[in-house]
Amino acid sequence: MKTVDLNADMGESFGPWVMGQDAALLEVVTSANVACGLHAGDPDVMAATMSGAVARGVGIGAHPGFADLQGFGRRRMHLSEATLRHLVQYQLGAAQAMARASGGRVRHLKLHGALSNMASEDEGLARACYGAAQEVAPEVIVMVLAATAQQRAAEALNCPWAGEIFADRAYNPDATLVDRSRPGAVIHDPEEAATRVARMVRAGAILPDEGAPIPAPVDTVCLHGDGATALAIARAVRARLEAEGITLAAFSGRRGRFA
């Protein structure tokens, strides 16, 4: 029997401005990636999201991104390695404090937006981010975009890690995500998303629109928290996996190389 985690990005509201459907998603997912206040979120939102996760037994993750509220962390920035490391550590530390105050703990870390995309292409950048996290919390599980430079960096550092695939994003032949600006990059149909996730979980592989299947560690599935169809996709994916006898549970961290 296969086991897989379902994760979603949460805590992205800011003051009175509401983003996503966090309360409803917490009834679906097994892990929550909580924004740390730089690309989205604020202390009140972090506290509320983490308290909700604790109440439902959902694993809490830090979700650091670039300091880019206006661009929602989706604009690429080029920082020195020292600044990049401090950026990750600062946000991880904030997440740890808010989780502890909420009666929980941070068990994983997932990079957000442009920072994640850049780290999926650049192993050195990914090592800087994950190495910085290890200095603060060596036990934290790094959630990586499966079969990309992120995974290679985590393997090289020998830190605990989990491989992630996306329910609502199209893939390039090299396992990176198709740029959001391109047609078809984001999948909006819940049944289409559910069908492709079930296929990838069963195959243990990423299935790009073009090219051969890419063997990958499928430990967790990203459902996303924003978008008009996000909740419908999350519910459809969970229902399909359960119908196929796949157990849903928070991931355990791998170590070493994926074989």
Disulfide bonds with the S-S distance in Angstrom:
none
